[in-house]
Amino acid sequence: MTDAELGPAWEPSRAHMMIYSQGPQITILVDPDFEDIWRREPYHAQLQKWASEAARTGGYVIVFWQDEVFKI
């Protein structure tokens, strides 16, 4: 996902996440070695914002870590 407003903290090598969108869904793939990175700042607040914005049009944010799936 490319967003000019996201800073260097969101680079996959630093964030330990890959993010992409498919239709109404934003998918977050979390590095298996960083289980809760998506719950930390600055990531969690941004994911919450995306989820809130997506919900207005029936979309959602979903996080995958290993075999676990979380809907924000």
N, C-alpha and C positions, 0 to 999 in steps of 0.2 A: 504494500500500500504506500502510495506516495502522497504526502501531505506537507506542503511548504511550511505549515505552522509547527510541525513536529521537529524538535531539535535533535542534536546528536545522541541524546539519551535513548532515542527510539531506534537507532541503528541496530539491526539484529544481533550483531556481535556484542553489543553492550546491553541490550534489553533482554537478550536470551529468549526472544519471542519473534515469530514471524506473523505478520498480519495481512490478511487479504479480505476482500469483500466479494460476495457472490449474491447478486440480486439484493434482497432485503437483509441478508446475513453478513455480519462481520465476524470472521473467524480468527481466533488467536491460537497459534500453535506454540506451546511453551516447551522450552528446552527441558528434557527429563531431569537434568541435574539442578534445575532451579524451580522447584515445585511451587513456591509462593511468590515468585517475582512479580506476577501480575497483580498481586494484592498490595504491592508496595507503591509508594509515590516515586515518580510522577505518574506512573502507569494507571493505578487504580482510579484516580479521579478522571482521567481521560477516558478510560473504558466505561465508567459510569455515565459520562457525558454522551459518548457515542450511543450507549444503550438507550438513554433517555430520548435522544434525537431520533434514533431508529424506530423506537416504539410508536412514535407519532404516525408512522406510515406502515405499521405492521411488521417492522423489522426487529432484529435483536442482535446481541453480541453473544457469541459462544466461545468458551475457552476449552481447549483440549490440553491435558497434561497426562502423559502416558495413557492409561485406559480410562481415565476419569474425564467427565464432561461437566462443565458448569455453564449455566445460562445466567447472564448478568441482566 
